[in-house]
Amino acid sequence: LAALRELREPTAEELERAAAIGRARAEQGVTVDAVLHAYRISIGAVWTRFGELAREHGADVTTVLAFSETLWLSAEALMDVVGAAHREVELEQAREEQQRRDAGVGPDACRTGG
C-alpha cells in the first residue's frame, strides 16, 4: 500500500515480498488462479474504497487519474511477480515428482527418508 500512498510503482523489495507470497501459496497447494483471484478481489476493494473517498472529498480529476494509474501498474506488477513465483514452485514440484517416478520411489518414501 505504500506504493499507492506515494503514487509510485512497487520497489524491488516490495515485489520480492509479493514473490515470497506466491511461492508460499504454491507450497501450500493453493492454485495460481485462486491466488490471483484473491489479489483481484483485494484490488477491487481498494478501488471501491478510493472511489468512495474521492467522491466524499471531491478529489480532482488529476488525483483520481494518478491514483488509478498507480493502482493499475502496481496491481499488474505484483500479480505478474506472484504468478511467476508460484509457477516456478509448481515446476520445481513437478520436476521432483518426475524424478521420484523415474527412480521408482513414491512420495511417502521421500518424506520418511527411504
Summary of the structure (lengths in Angstrom):
residues: 114
radius of gyration: 19.6
end to end distance: 46.3
largest distance: 66.7
contacts: 288
relative contact order: 0.16
helix: 83%
strand: 0%
